[in-house]
Structure formats: structure tokens, C-alpha cells
Amino acid sequence: MAGRAQIGAGLPSGWAWTHIEEICDVNPQTNIDNVPSTSRVAFVPMAAVGELSGQINVEARRPLSAVAKGFTRFLTGDVIFAKITPCMENGKIAIVPAVPFAIAFGSTEFHVLRPRQGVDSRYVFYYLIQDRFRSDARRSMTGAVGQQRVPTSFVKLAPMPIAPTRNQKRIVAKIDELFGEIEAGEQELEKAREGLEAYRRSLLKAAVTGELTRDWRAKNPQKETGADFLTRILDARHAAWEKREIAKLEAKGQKPKDDAWKRRYVQPQQPDTSGLPELPQGWVWASVDQIAYLIQYGSSEKCGADHPGVPVLRMANLQDGELDYSNLKYLPRNHPEFPDLLLEGGDVVFNRTNSAELVGKTAVYDGAISPCSFASYLIRLKLCGVRPKYFSYFLNSVFGRAWVRSVKSQQVGQANVSGGKLKSLCVPIPPEREQDEIIRAVENGFEAAQEIFRNESTWGMIERFRQSILTTAFSGQLVPQDPSDEPASVLLERLRAAKAVSAEPKRRAAKKSPPRRNARPKQPRSKPLEGIAK
């Protein structure tokens, strides 16, 4: 066992190395004779225990008759330790608080450690939540994959440094104090995270209403009207459509014979601007149908995890307005829908089907992985006259999210926004130079806000700091040593003596064996009676 090598390592005077079974009863028998049979007792499922926090919910109640058999029993003050993967690795460990009848029942996937007199429960708890201890426990696991467990033998024989009893209490108090300060810092960071999300929403709202670039417009007045700008957009849309149609014919080895193919062009639907607010100078309302010359559904072909192949973006790959290229699925390179369904840099990807909260997520494909395709729950848009990032900002803003909520259709467990509905969405379009300025300002704002969270040391350092405190504590360096404390060796001798005394009646009882079946009763030896004359 990896941890046993620690035995004999240097410790402060008065400390001692021991094994957990010497200072705790491991999975002890717990008598329930004093609990009334009609009682409702505390019940602790695995989900009721927090990860590394020591939090435990003991509010649940069950009839004693329902849990007396087949469940783990533990007393107030016991330390429970998840033995099954992944709960053990995640640190589901806690001290049982005060409960009715001082007894609780729970999952059979808990080991129970009952500290003996002179051993502080929190001292044991803090030792167990160390990464080092749980790493050793993980290496000791046995069983099938997905159902591996820490054996009782590991827990019993795991080495542990034991401090004098009074020193244990000082160590625990200091850890509590330091962890409390860390927790306060975490709460502040969480508030900052929530503030970051509010800031992002505020920034996008200002971006698509023109508030963000108000001063910029004052210094850079536009000569072109919004109506003129829209005319240019529509001309560009028509030209882009024709270019794509010619490319399709050429891909088939054909050439246009006349202008008949041009008559297939469908004029985009006009935006319904009734009730919409007035826009800044040079801006214009346009429907998505007007600014997109292609609105296309992705592939419904079943993807696989095999690589090499062409990666296929799915709804899980859209996160917070960005594309996450992890956890990809693939289609064969010779898939018949290629190259028609291959993405190009600048394509906008819209999540048309998802949960009600997440449907409508939007991001821009930047060509980071090429070739790349997209699945049927996504829609690809190719835009004219509108910067893809600006369009994504609008759909991810409070206005875009509100529109999605207003038009989504709800199915069993899923919400949907069709391509037809997407075409009718009205978008406020700034002049192209102002779009570029909006993108620059938003990206700078996001960059500044994310800086505190991007650095792993802000979040990852918190847990590393906790572990550092624990390492320091169990090496005897966290609090000063008091020479007047009773040495741990004396405590251990007392615990061993008490254990030997409690085990003696059991050994005597074990010597008495029941009489063999059908055995003749043993006759007492005859003994001369003293004091009687012969």
C-alpha cells in the first residue's frame, strides 16, 4: 500500500504514526435496541453528502422498519467516507451531525469511521479529504469498472499521523478559520462571476441598441442613409445567390444555357417594423431573410466517434456565444452531403433545437478546424452586409433571447425554432464601419472581464491552497506545539489497552462451543466426600 511508506516519517515531538484502525472503529456494529420500533429516523443517501465541503443533509426521514436492514448505520460524530467510484474521488466525506436518537441510516456505499476517545472527528475528516489520501484510496480500489470500491482493509491499515488530543483541537480550529476565509473569498468570486454574466448581457444590449458606439458616431457621422445601406445589402444578397447557383452548376459539369435559372431567385420577405423602436442615424431594420443568402439545415446522418473523418458540430459545441471544439463526432470524408454541408469561415451557426433555456444559441464558425460540418439541430447562415459576429451578438443579446422565447415551439423535452421563423426575425443593422467598432468594443470588454477568470490561479489555486493547508496541518507545522500536551504515544497505548479489554469477553465467549448434537451429557467426576465416615 503506497501510504504505508509514510510510517516513520519525521513528525513533531509528541506526535506518532499509527493506522486508522487504531484510532477509529472502522465499519463498527451499531445497536438499535434503544430506538423505538415506530420511530422515523434520519436517512442519508449518497446525494445528501457534498463534495470536499463536509456538508451533509440529514433532513430526510424514513421509518425504522424500512431501513433497519440493508442499510449502513452511523452515529452522531461518525465520519462517513464514500467508498465507490466516482463519489470517493470527488470527496463525498462528512461528519454525522446531531440526529434523532443519535443514529442515522444511509447508503451501503459508505465506510464508517467512529473515532475513539481522544480522537477528534474533524481531525479525521480533514485527513480524509486530502488529495493524497484519496489518491492512495483510488489505487487500492477493487471491482469491475464503474463499480470499483475502496476495500475495508485499506481504510483500516491506512497510515495516519496522530497529534496529541489538545493539539488536534488547535489544528482543527485553525483549519476551520483558514477555510472560512477561503470560503468568503469564493463567495466574492462567485458574485463576480454573476456580475460578469450581467456585464456581458449589458454589453451586448448596449452594442445592438447603438448605446455602446454613441460617442463614436458623434465623431464619425455617416453619409449613407439606412435605406441606401439596405439597398446595397439586397444587391449583395442577390449577387451572392447567383454566384452560389453558378458554382452548383459547375460542380455538376454544367454551364448556364440562358437566364432561366436567374428567375428562380426569390425576393426576401420584408421586415415587419411595426412597434419597433427608432434606430440611430445610418442604422436600418432588416429581416434575416434579407441579410442571409443561405439558410441551411445540417446533416441528420448518424455521426460516430471514429477519426479520421470530418468533425460535425452539434448543439453541445455551442457555448456562451463561442464554438467549443471538444467532444466532436465525425462523418466519413466521402459523405454524399459534402461539400455542400461543409462550413466556411464566417458562417453563423444557430441552434434550432434544444431545451427551452438553450435553444437559439448562436456562434460564428472561425475555420479553426477545417473541414468541418454541422448536424441537423443546427442551422447555417451566410450573410451579406452584416458582420457575422455582430449578428451573433444580437441573437445572444436579451433581444435575441426574448425573440427566441416568443417564437419557439415546445415539444416533448425540446424547444424548436424553425428556419422559416428565423427568416422573419428583424435585426437592427448598423453601417459596416460601426459594426466593426462594435465588435472591437465588445471583444475588448469581454477580454477585460474574462481576465480574472481565465487565469487558472484564480480558481484552481483555491483548492490547491486548501490542500496545502491540510498538508501543513498533518506535518505538524500549522500550529505551535505545546510541550505540556500528553504525547500521542500515551493516547495510543490507552486506546490499545481499552480495545484489548473490550475484546476479552468476546474471546472468552468464543472459547465456549455448543454441545455436539446427540452427544451424551458429560458425567461429573466422582469425588470423595470429606467428613463422612466410611
Legacy VTK file of the C-alpha trace (Angstrom):
# vtk DataFile Version 3.0
C-alpha trace
ASCII
DATASET POLYDATA
POINTS 534 float
0.000 0.000 0.000
1.507 3.319 -1.120
0.674 5.228 2.047
2.421 2.790 4.406
5.785 4.190 3.379
4.896 7.277 5.376
5.239 5.367 8.634
8.359 6.568 10.336
8.458 9.913 8.526
9.506 12.851 10.701
6.837 14.332 12.944
6.966 16.885 15.746
7.747 15.701 19.250
4.658 14.271 20.881
3.141 13.054 17.603
3.074 9.442 16.407
2.363 7.455 13.270
-0.470 4.983 13.555
-3.068 3.224 11.422
-6.678 4.332 11.169
-7.951 1.126 12.768
-6.010 2.007 15.947
-7.786 5.334 16.416
-11.174 4.624 14.801
-13.596 1.733 14.756
-13.993 1.006 11.048
-17.492 -0.054 9.971
-18.462 -0.911 13.558
-21.573 -2.752 14.674
-24.265 -0.298 15.769
-27.007 -1.441 18.109
-30.510 -0.035 17.553
-32.259 -1.682 20.508
-32.810 1.696 22.179
-34.583 3.161 19.135
-38.375 2.788 19.346
-39.633 0.493 16.601
-42.203 3.081 15.459
-39.594 5.828 15.007
-38.804 7.745 11.868
-35.051 8.044 11.650
-32.602 10.168 9.663
-31.667 8.769 6.259
-28.598 9.871 4.277
-28.403 8.874 0.591
-25.144 9.459 -1.262
-26.555 12.589 -2.900
-27.010 14.175 0.544
-23.239 14.437 1.070
-21.319 17.307 -0.529
-18.006 17.020 -2.346
-14.977 18.074 -0.246
-17.180 20.519 1.672
-18.177 18.222 4.530
-21.781 19.295 4.015
-24.395 16.672 4.800
-28.183 16.859 4.661
-29.819 14.788 7.386
-33.345 16.157 6.981
-34.756 13.076 5.221
-36.715 10.656 7.406
-37.711 7.031 6.930
-39.478 4.525 9.192
-37.035 2.467 11.219
-38.677 -0.695 9.903
-37.769 0.336 6.334
-34.067 0.881 6.983
-33.166 -1.382 9.894
-31.884 -3.994 7.456
-29.875 -3.484 4.291
-28.511 -0.014 5.061
-25.426 1.399 6.736
-25.785 2.659 10.300
-23.845 5.563 11.750
-23.930 7.626 14.902
-23.633 11.330 15.561
-19.935 12.158 15.369
-19.067 9.318 12.970
-17.119 10.157 9.823
-18.672 8.673 6.686
-16.485 8.135 3.634
-17.844 7.207 0.185
-16.159 4.034 -0.975
-17.471 3.740 -4.548
-16.185 5.486 -7.673
-16.582 8.343 -8.555
-18.052 9.510 -5.242
-14.861 8.661 -3.370
-12.616 10.549 -5.802
-14.995 13.515 -5.633
-14.575 13.680 -1.866
-18.005 12.758 -0.523
-16.948 12.704 3.130
-18.763 14.160 6.119
-19.240 14.073 9.871
-22.685 12.957 11.007
-24.287 15.838 12.933
-26.846 15.596 15.731
-29.816 13.476 14.634
-32.802 11.963 16.480
-31.740 9.055 18.687
-28.139 9.938 17.723
-28.348 7.405 14.872
-28.791 7.663 11.115
-29.010 5.211 8.255
-27.762 5.586 4.723
-26.235 4.198 1.568
-24.318 0.950 1.771
-21.605 2.708 -0.257
-20.292 4.496 2.836
-17.432 3.385 5.035
-17.999 4.438 8.646
-15.164 5.624 10.883
-16.015 6.050 14.549
-13.209 7.992 16.270
-12.305 6.651 19.690
-11.995 8.715 22.842
-9.257 11.313 22.476
-9.535 11.460 18.654
-11.326 14.453 17.150
-13.830 13.676 14.386
-12.899 16.790 12.433
-9.239 15.888 12.656
-10.076 12.575 10.976
-12.357 14.278 8.437
-9.693 16.749 7.360
-7.165 13.960 6.951
-9.506 12.017 4.682
-10.278 14.917 2.312
-6.634 15.308 1.410
-5.924 14.645 -2.260
-3.023 12.428 -1.207
-5.185 10.130 0.880
-7.909 9.828 -1.746
-5.310 9.182 -4.428
-3.953 6.250 -2.392
-7.520 5.036 -1.843
-8.216 5.158 -5.577
-5.182 2.991 -6.322
-6.428 0.413 -3.814
-9.883 0.066 -5.388
-11.168 -3.333 -6.421
-14.116 -4.490 -8.519
-15.464 -4.091 -12.017
-15.046 -0.872 -13.998
-17.662 1.665 -12.906
-18.340 -0.259 -9.691
-14.938 -0.105 -8.042
-14.782 0.339 -4.284
-12.209 1.101 -1.602
-11.820 -2.087 0.459
-12.213 -2.010 4.228
-8.691 -3.370 4.594
-7.246 -0.242 3.002
-9.113 2.038 5.408
-8.072 0.029 8.437
-4.384 -0.121 7.533
-4.057 3.384 6.086
-1.266 5.214 7.941
-2.131 8.442 9.706
-0.168 10.896 11.839
-1.849 11.419 15.180
-1.296 14.569 17.202
-1.869 14.951 20.959
-5.571 15.372 21.697
-5.340 19.027 22.665
-3.192 19.735 19.612
-5.790 18.074 17.387
-8.346 20.618 18.579
-5.979 23.524 17.915
-5.260 22.184 14.413
-8.952 21.758 13.635
-9.750 25.258 14.879
-7.009 26.749 12.688
-8.126 24.813 9.616
-11.709 25.944 10.232
-10.524 29.533 10.461
-8.455 29.409 7.262
-11.079 27.508 5.298
-13.667 30.057 6.415
-11.552 32.836 4.938
-11.179 30.881 1.695
-14.926 30.299 1.533
-15.563 34.014 1.965
-13.207 34.648 -0.945
-15.031 32.061 -3.045
-18.330 33.760 -2.380
-16.879 37.045 -3.571
-15.585 35.367 -6.716
-18.987 33.815 -7.317
-20.575 37.238 -7.022
-18.006 38.476 -9.514
-18.903 35.614 -11.849
-22.572 36.528 -11.615
-21.580 40.141 -12.182
-19.634 39.074 -15.253
-22.728 37.456 -16.767
-24.758 40.589 -16.018
-21.984 42.686 -17.563
-21.965 40.527 -20.702
-25.716 40.945 -21.080
-25.449 44.675 -20.518
-22.601 44.992 -23.020
-24.479 43.119 -25.743
-27.607 45.153 -25.101
-25.644 48.391 -25.460
-23.975 47.033 -28.604
-27.150 46.258 -30.553
-29.044 49.395 -29.499
-26.259 51.766 -30.530
-25.584 52.961 -26.978
-22.108 51.426 -26.977
-20.995 53.466 -30.003
-22.885 56.705 -29.337
-19.689 58.731 -28.868
-18.057 57.014 -31.835
-20.981 58.016 -34.120
-20.720 61.619 -32.982
-17.098 61.659 -34.146
-17.748 59.596 -37.287
-21.009 60.775 -38.904
-22.329 58.518 -41.667
-23.101 59.886 -45.120
-25.118 56.869 -46.232
-28.708 56.524 -45.034
-30.058 53.309 -43.627
-32.278 52.874 -46.706
-29.278 53.193 -49.016
-27.368 50.679 -46.902
-30.234 48.179 -47.121
-30.301 48.541 -50.897
-26.616 47.630 -51.021
-27.266 44.635 -48.761
-30.040 43.357 -51.035
-27.893 43.777 -54.141
-25.069 41.860 -52.451
-27.502 39.147 -51.421
-28.722 38.703 -54.982
-25.171 38.589 -56.328
-24.090 36.050 -53.693
-27.073 33.841 -54.536
-26.223 33.904 -58.240
-22.586 33.064 -57.523
-23.653 30.064 -55.448
-26.075 28.832 -58.131
-23.378 29.036 -60.811
-20.999 27.109 -58.538
-23.620 24.367 -58.180
-23.971 24.038 -61.941
-20.215 23.963 -62.455
-19.868 21.264 -59.763
-22.162 19.126 -61.970
-20.110 19.931 -65.074
-22.842 22.201 -66.462
-22.980 25.802 -67.654
-25.965 28.160 -67.684
-27.652 27.992 -71.115
-29.818 31.068 -70.622
-31.138 33.322 -67.873
-33.947 30.982 -66.853
-32.068 29.890 -63.741
-31.957 33.512 -62.554
-35.738 33.561 -62.339
-35.585 31.045 -59.510
-34.356 33.820 -57.254
-36.955 34.546 -54.559
-37.166 38.060 -53.211
-36.670 38.092 -49.438
-39.545 38.883 -47.124
-39.812 42.431 -45.838
-39.336 43.092 -42.138
-42.369 43.902 -40.027
-41.126 47.010 -38.215
-44.432 47.924 -36.600
-43.829 48.567 -32.927
-40.041 48.522 -33.296
-38.033 51.447 -31.862
-36.357 54.133 -33.929
-32.738 53.367 -34.754
-29.650 55.613 -34.678
-28.676 57.561 -37.811
-27.449 55.227 -40.566
-28.933 52.080 -38.993
-31.700 50.042 -40.619
-34.115 47.269 -39.688
-33.778 44.184 -41.883
-35.201 40.684 -41.787
-32.828 37.751 -41.526
-34.160 36.680 -44.922
-32.878 39.965 -46.376
-29.361 39.708 -44.964
-28.830 35.934 -45.422
-28.482 34.451 -48.905
-28.357 30.925 -47.460
-30.258 29.428 -44.514
-29.488 25.720 -44.384
-30.165 22.787 -42.053
-27.335 20.434 -41.120
-26.918 16.719 -41.647
-29.237 14.225 -39.983
-26.805 11.387 -40.692
-25.703 9.464 -37.577
-22.197 10.516 -36.571
-19.568 8.385 -34.915
-16.578 8.861 -32.662
-14.189 7.349 -35.220
-11.422 9.539 -36.532
-10.137 10.356 -39.164
-13.234 11.892 -40.653
-14.936 15.259 -40.917
-15.897 16.714 -37.500
-19.561 17.609 -37.118
-20.625 20.427 -34.817
-23.599 19.633 -32.590
-25.647 21.705 -30.176
-23.292 20.910 -27.272
-20.446 22.552 -29.206
-22.076 25.990 -28.881
-21.175 27.520 -25.526
-21.632 31.139 -24.399
-21.562 32.551 -27.926
-18.443 30.594 -28.885
-17.701 27.252 -30.509
-16.236 24.548 -28.297
-14.369 22.062 -30.468
-14.081 19.370 -27.806
-16.112 16.154 -27.770
-16.604 16.061 -31.541
-18.335 13.420 -33.644
-17.396 12.595 -37.225
-18.767 11.701 -40.648
-16.710 9.944 -43.350
-14.818 12.251 -45.681
-16.689 10.800 -48.656
-20.097 11.501 -47.124
-22.503 12.328 -50.013
-23.680 15.622 -48.424
-20.165 17.025 -48.740
-19.035 19.562 -49.809
-22.492 21.162 -49.683
-22.636 20.870 -45.881
-19.050 21.920 -45.184
-18.756 25.115 -43.176
-16.775 28.129 -44.340
-15.161 30.768 -42.159
-17.707 33.421 -41.209
-20.735 31.104 -41.318
-23.170 31.709 -38.476
-24.362 28.583 -36.646
-27.768 28.766 -34.940
-29.021 26.075 -32.550
-32.608 25.467 -33.669
-33.454 22.604 -31.281
-32.520 22.296 -27.620
-34.033 22.761 -24.185
-36.252 25.822 -23.754
-33.410 27.625 -21.946
-30.717 26.873 -24.529
-32.478 26.864 -27.911
-31.283 29.721 -30.098
-27.640 29.647 -29.029
-25.567 31.240 -31.773
-21.874 31.318 -32.666
-19.617 32.057 -35.640
-17.530 29.358 -37.306
-13.980 30.682 -37.496
-12.367 27.893 -39.520
-10.257 26.727 -36.571
-10.969 23.120 -37.622
-11.279 22.502 -41.340
-13.021 20.750 -42.967
-15.983 20.847 -40.597
-19.708 20.184 -40.920
-22.797 20.639 -38.727
-25.658 18.486 -37.501
-29.371 18.786 -38.229
-30.183 20.513 -34.932
-28.163 23.453 -36.190
-28.829 25.976 -38.974
-26.044 27.569 -41.018
-26.471 31.151 -42.270
-24.370 33.008 -44.838
-24.769 36.763 -44.510
-24.400 39.804 -46.756
-23.527 43.271 -45.481
-23.637 42.134 -41.858
-20.619 41.068 -39.867
-21.245 37.549 -38.554
-20.019 38.461 -35.072
-22.408 41.387 -34.839
-25.293 39.161 -35.896
-24.275 36.591 -33.267
-24.151 39.357 -30.657
-27.738 40.285 -31.470
-29.081 36.738 -31.240
-27.258 36.196 -27.930
-28.459 39.534 -26.527
-31.546 39.985 -24.362
-33.462 40.993 -27.509
-32.481 37.892 -29.451
-33.210 35.637 -26.455
-36.614 37.305 -25.966
-37.466 36.739 -29.636
-36.493 33.059 -29.384
-38.758 32.617 -26.353
-41.645 34.259 -28.210
-41.495 32.056 -31.325
-40.212 28.683 -30.092
-42.470 25.676 -30.392
-42.366 23.266 -27.465
-42.214 19.528 -27.994
-41.591 16.723 -25.504
-38.495 17.869 -23.656
-37.337 20.055 -26.565
-37.979 23.511 -27.981
-37.604 24.371 -31.654
-37.167 27.484 -33.804
-37.532 26.665 -37.488
-35.609 28.209 -40.342
-38.845 29.772 -41.561
-39.315 31.618 -38.288
-35.664 32.634 -38.277
-36.115 34.317 -41.670
-38.727 36.683 -40.216
-36.571 37.940 -37.340
-35.947 41.705 -37.534
-32.361 42.776 -36.829
-31.062 46.338 -36.269
-28.163 46.725 -38.713
-25.526 49.452 -38.191
-23.296 50.706 -41.017
-20.363 48.397 -41.705
-17.730 50.634 -40.111
-19.831 50.938 -36.986
-20.294 47.170 -36.892
-16.512 46.848 -36.843
-16.289 49.361 -33.991
-18.998 47.493 -32.048
-17.136 44.208 -32.468
-13.883 45.806 -31.302
-15.539 47.367 -28.233
-17.390 44.178 -27.271
-14.312 41.981 -27.653
-12.243 44.375 -25.554
-14.948 44.445 -22.899
-15.196 40.658 -22.804
-11.422 40.338 -22.689
-11.091 42.641 -19.697
-13.942 40.961 -17.833
-12.668 37.451 -18.509
-9.107 38.133 -17.414
-9.774 37.372 -13.765
-11.447 34.078 -14.628
-9.112 32.966 -17.405
-6.149 32.653 -15.085
-6.343 29.209 -13.532
-4.664 30.534 -10.403
-7.849 32.465 -9.573
-9.986 29.329 -9.278
-7.646 26.360 -9.335
-5.391 27.927 -6.732
-8.254 27.951 -4.226
-8.409 24.165 -3.963
-4.615 23.888 -4.112
-4.435 26.331 -1.211
-6.835 24.171 0.801
-4.739 21.098 0.137
-1.590 22.998 1.097
-3.164 23.927 4.429
-4.023 20.289 5.085
-0.523 19.116 4.183
0.919 21.678 6.567
-1.547 20.679 9.284
-0.729 16.968 9.212
3.000 17.564 9.137
2.662 19.412 12.449
3.545 22.848 11.062
0.186 24.626 11.108
0.000 25.461 14.820
2.656 25.708 17.567
3.383 22.611 19.629
2.748 22.644 23.378
5.275 20.509 25.302
2.744 20.106 28.128
0.351 18.175 25.861
0.002 14.495 26.618
2.032 12.682 23.920
0.116 10.819 21.233
2.011 7.650 22.171
0.267 7.683 25.567
-3.082 8.146 23.847
-2.360 5.185 21.565
-1.377 2.935 24.456
-4.586 3.838 26.243
-6.631 3.082 23.123
-4.889 -0.277 22.645
-5.474 -1.210 26.273
-9.139 -0.253 26.050
-9.526 -2.282 22.866
-7.898 -5.307 24.473
-10.233 -5.085 27.461
-13.331 -4.808 25.256
-12.170 -7.765 23.170
-11.558 -10.072 26.181
-15.224 -11.011 26.807
-15.551 -11.844 23.125
-12.537 -14.159 23.267
-13.936 -15.924 26.335
-17.285 -16.297 24.664
-15.621 -17.696 21.572
-13.972 -20.468 23.632
-17.358 -21.846 24.669
-18.509 -24.158 21.933
-22.052 -25.531 21.792
-22.502 -29.250 22.624
-22.407 -31.630 19.727
-25.769 -32.836 18.520
-26.824 -36.160 20.098
-23.767 -36.071 22.349
-24.133 -37.776 25.717
-24.070 -35.394 28.631
-20.728 -35.296 30.287
-20.811 -37.025 33.712
-19.087 -35.223 36.554
-16.160 -36.973 38.104
-16.944 -38.641 41.367
-15.175 -37.035 44.261
-14.883 -38.371 47.791
-16.953 -36.522 50.268
-14.880 -35.241 53.041
-16.046 -35.508 56.629
-18.137 -38.641 56.186
-17.047 -41.894 57.817
-16.640 -44.881 55.584
LINES 1 535
534 0 1 2 3 4 5 6 7 8 9 10 11 12 13 14 15 16 17 18 19 20 21 22 23 24 25 26 27 28 29 30 31 32 33 34 35 36 37 38 39 40 41 42 43 44 45 46 47 48 49 50 51 52 53 54 55 56 57 58 59 60 61 62 63 64 65 66 67 68 69 70 71 72 73 74 75 76 77 78 79 80 81 82 83 84 85 86 87 88 89 90 91 92 93 94 95 96 97 98 99 100 101 102 103 104 105 106 107 108 109 110 111 112 113 114 115 116 117 118 119 120 121 122 123 124 125 126 127 128 129 130 131 132 133 134 135 136 137 138 139 140 141 142 143 144 145 146 147 148 149 150 151 152 153 154 155 156 157 158 159 160 161 162 163 164 165 166 167 168 169 170 171 172 173 174 175 176 177 178 179 180 181 182 183 184 185 186 187 188 189 190 191 192 193 194 195 196 197 198 199 200 201 202 203 204 205 206 207 208 209 210 211 212 213 214 215 216 217 218 219 220 221 222 223 224 225 226 227 228 229 230 231 232 233 234 235 236 237 238 239 240 241 242 243 244 245 246 247 248 249 250 251 252 253 254 255 256 257 258 259 260 261 262 263 264 265 266 267 268 269 270 271 272 273 274 275 276 277 278 279 280 281 282 283 284 285 286 287 288 289 290 291 292 293 294 295 296 297 298 299 300 301 302 303 304 305 306 307 308 309 310 311 312 313 314 315 316 317 318 319 320 321 322 323 324 325 326 327 328 329 330 331 332 333 334 335 336 337 338 339 340 341 342 343 344 345 346 347 348 349 350 351 352 353 354 355 356 357 358 359 360 361 362 363 364 365 366 367 368 369 370 371 372 373 374 375 376 377 378 379 380 381 382 383 384 385 386 387 388 389 390 391 392 393 394 395 396 397 398 399 400 401 402 403 404 405 406 407 408 409 410 411 412 413 414 415 416 417 418 419 420 421 422 423 424 425 426 427 428 429 430 431 432 433 434 435 436 437 438 439 440 441 442 443 444 445 446 447 448 449 450 451 452 453 454 455 456 457 458 459 460 461 462 463 464 465 466 467 468 469 470 471 472 473 474 475 476 477 478 479 480 481 482 483 484 485 486 487 488 489 490 491 492 493 494 495 496 497 498 499 500 501 502 503 504 505 506 507 508 509 510 511 512 513 514 515 516 517 518 519 520 521 522 523 524 525 526 527 528 529 530 531 532 533
